[in-house]
Amino acid sequence: MKEEIKDILSAQAERGGGSVLYDELLSRHSTIAIGGTAAVWYAPSCPEELSEISKSLREHGARVIAIGNGSNTLMPGEGLDAVMVSLAGDYFNHAAYDELGQVTVGAGKKLSSFISDCSSMGLSGMEGLAGIPGTVGGALFVNAGYKSVISDRLLRVKIIDVLGRIRKVEKDDIIFGYREASFDRNAIIIEAAFHLDKAPPGDIRKRMESFFLEKMRVQPLEQKTLGCVFKNPPAGGESGARLIEMAGMKKRRVGGAVVSEKHANFIVNDGGATSGDVKELIRVVRDGVKEKFGVELELEIEILTGEGYVGERFPRPS
Ligand SMILES: Cc1cc2nc3c(=O)[nH]c(=O)nc-3n(C[C@H](O)[C@H](O)[C@H](O)COP(=O)(O)OP(=O)(O)OC[C@H]3O[C@@H](n4cnc5c(N)ncnc54)[C@H](O)[C@@H]3O)c2cc1C
């Protein structure tokens, strides 16, 4: 990483801005606990700071990558020459709830905390996402969903674009698909507004708990994973998990990476797995399913390498 890039961040931190860590272990920031070091881990204190700093960093040639809870991202095993932007600071964890059911929430807020707050406020519409261990920003970027998808109740987002401008983007101007959304890869989502329905808190909590318990029954939530590795093939056929199971891939292992016994579409880090182990196991599973059923499984997780994200799956407008 160029010294001038580090100087920009150190000067900002000295001015009392966000926090900066150098050579930060990415395994600490991904739910599968795999990853080498990132040159810089930067948590800004407010949007104005992030706007100014991200613009300046990019002008100096830095690669700036937004990251949430790392629950859908396989981090690179090698060193990553980039500035990872985390919205873990207080500002990006705020939420404001109004009487009519409009909610504005910081993109760094964990979904679990957001859903729980909504249920206490008697606001329904988010409980279908119970058990997804991501942030609001990460969930929007991949249009995460379980019983419902996060874009269902979205009104608009606030982003910082590649030029450092803070902009509002209405839902109608974003294309959402199955685990994908048309955000520019360089956009950093900083806030989102949703419209929720009023409902008795007890009813919301009951629904939330039943979804969560169902998820716990069928998915290895207690293990180090990234959730479903592959998307389900288009409607009508077997699920990804079923195809993997029928191809005899359950418990298949490469190094410390294993296909979960509980849910065949999950790969778990059984101890000491590397990014290479997971990628190789993905190849083995994909080849096995292709050979047996002629189905080409498409990735649901995101794979970050030293060169950037592998195979962007959506034509992201810049
Ligand atoms: C046990 C388990 C169960 C899961 N169950 C589900 C499920 O039921 N349904 C489901 O859809 N997913 C599920 N997942 C996957 C994952 O939790 C979701 O995709 C989640 O929404 C990812 O959020 P995150 O904050 O962790 O994103 P990250 O992994 O941190 O990031 C995902 C992508 O979004 C980008 N990004 C993150 N934050 C921002 C931001 N603020 N602005 C711009 N880009 C950003 C990153 O660069 C990356 O490309 C599961 C994962 C686990 C481990």
PDBQT file of the ligand as one rigid body, heavy atoms in Angstrom, charges set to zero:
ROOT
HETATM    1  C1  LIG A 401     -25.305 -19.321   9.055  1.00  0.00    +0.000 C 
HETATM    2  C2  LIG A 401     -25.652 -18.438   7.873  1.00  0.00    +0.000 A 
HETATM    3  C3  LIG A 401     -26.947 -18.404   7.401  1.00  0.00    +0.000 A 
HETATM    4  C4  LIG A 401     -27.285 -17.600   6.306  1.00  0.00    +0.000 A 
HETATM    5  N1  LIG A 401     -28.575 -17.585   5.862  1.00  0.00    +0.000 NA
HETATM    6  C5  LIG A 401     -28.902 -16.790   4.817  1.00  0.00    +0.000 A 
HETATM    7  C6  LIG A 401     -30.247 -16.730   4.324  1.00  0.00    +0.000 A 
HETATM    8  O1  LIG A 401     -31.155 -17.361   4.842  1.00  0.00    +0.000 OA
HETATM    9  N2  LIG A 401     -30.503 -15.927   3.271  1.00  0.00    +0.000 N 
HETATM   10  C7  LIG A 401     -29.534 -15.170   2.670  1.00  0.00    +0.000 A 
HETATM   11  O2  LIG A 401     -29.839 -14.445   1.702  1.00  0.00    +0.000 OA
HETATM   12  N3  LIG A 401     -28.254 -15.222   3.104  1.00  0.00    +0.000 NA
HETATM   13  C8  LIG A 401     -27.918 -15.985   4.162  1.00  0.00    +0.000 A 
HETATM   14  N4  LIG A 401     -26.624 -16.029   4.601  1.00  0.00    +0.000 N 
HETATM   15  C9  LIG A 401     -25.586 -15.259   3.885  1.00  0.00    +0.000 C 
HETATM   16  C10 LIG A 401     -25.343 -13.845   4.467  1.00  0.00    +0.000 C 
HETATM   17  O3  LIG A 401     -25.597 -13.801   5.850  1.00  0.00    +0.000 OA
HETATM   18  C11 LIG A 401     -26.213 -12.788   3.778  1.00  0.00    +0.000 C 
HETATM   19  O4  LIG A 401     -25.951 -12.727   2.402  1.00  0.00    +0.000 OA
HETATM   20  C12 LIG A 401     -25.988 -11.392   4.393  1.00  0.00    +0.000 C 
HETATM   21  O5  LIG A 401     -26.966 -10.532   3.959  1.00  0.00    +0.000 OA
HETATM   22  C13 LIG A 401     -24.621 -10.804   4.060  1.00  0.00    +0.000 C 
HETATM   23  O6  LIG A 401     -24.466  -9.626   4.840  1.00  0.00    +0.000 OA
HETATM   24  P1  LIG A 401     -23.014  -9.170   5.331  1.00  0.00    +0.000 P 
HETATM   25  O7  LIG A 401     -23.158  -7.853   5.991  1.00  0.00    +0.000 OA
HETATM   26  O8  LIG A 401     -22.367 -10.234   6.111  1.00  0.00    +0.000 OA
HETATM   27  O9  LIG A 401     -22.309  -8.994   3.908  1.00  0.00    +0.000 OA
HETATM   28  P2  LIG A 401     -20.765  -9.192   3.524  1.00  0.00    +0.000 P 
HETATM   29  O10 LIG A 401     -20.461 -10.639   3.375  1.00  0.00    +0.000 OA
HETATM   30  O11 LIG A 401     -19.915  -8.396   4.443  1.00  0.00    +0.000 OA
HETATM   31  O12 LIG A 401     -20.776  -8.513   2.098  1.00  0.00    +0.000 OA
HETATM   32  C14 LIG A 401     -21.532  -9.055   1.051  1.00  0.00    +0.000 C 
HETATM   33  C15 LIG A 401     -21.338  -8.182  -0.186  1.00  0.00    +0.000 C 
HETATM   34  O13 LIG A 401     -21.899  -6.912   0.038  1.00  0.00    +0.000 OA
HETATM   35  C16 LIG A 401     -20.920  -5.882  -0.098  1.00  0.00    +0.000 C 
HETATM   36  N5  LIG A 401     -21.233  -4.912   0.958  1.00  0.00    +0.000 N 
HETATM   37  C17 LIG A 401     -21.310  -5.137   2.284  1.00  0.00    +0.000 A 
HETATM   38  N6  LIG A 401     -21.684  -4.018   2.929  1.00  0.00    +0.000 NA
HETATM   39  C18 LIG A 401     -21.829  -3.067   1.985  1.00  0.00    +0.000 A 
HETATM   40  C19 LIG A 401     -22.190  -1.684   2.015  1.00  0.00    +0.000 A 
HETATM   41  N7  LIG A 401     -22.488  -1.058   3.139  1.00  0.00    +0.000 N 
HETATM   42  N8  LIG A 401     -22.228  -1.011   0.835  1.00  0.00    +0.000 NA
HETATM   43  C20 LIG A 401     -21.928  -1.635  -0.321  1.00  0.00    +0.000 A 
HETATM   44  N9  LIG A 401     -21.577  -2.917  -0.428  1.00  0.00    +0.000 NA
HETATM   45  C21 LIG A 401     -21.538  -3.629   0.732  1.00  0.00    +0.000 A 
HETATM   46  C22 LIG A 401     -19.577  -6.568   0.078  1.00  0.00    +0.000 C 
HETATM   47  O14 LIG A 401     -18.545  -5.916  -0.629  1.00  0.00    +0.000 OA
HETATM   48  C23 LIG A 401     -19.878  -7.928  -0.521  1.00  0.00    +0.000 C 
HETATM   49  O15 LIG A 401     -19.790  -7.850  -1.935  1.00  0.00    +0.000 OA
HETATM   50  C24 LIG A 401     -26.270 -16.823   5.688  1.00  0.00    +0.000 A 
HETATM   51  C25 LIG A 401     -24.966 -16.872   6.184  1.00  0.00    +0.000 A 
HETATM   52  C26 LIG A 401     -24.658 -17.657   7.272  1.00  0.00    +0.000 A 
HETATM   53  C27 LIG A 401     -23.253 -17.659   7.790  1.00  0.00    +0.000 C 
ENDROOT
TORSDOF 0
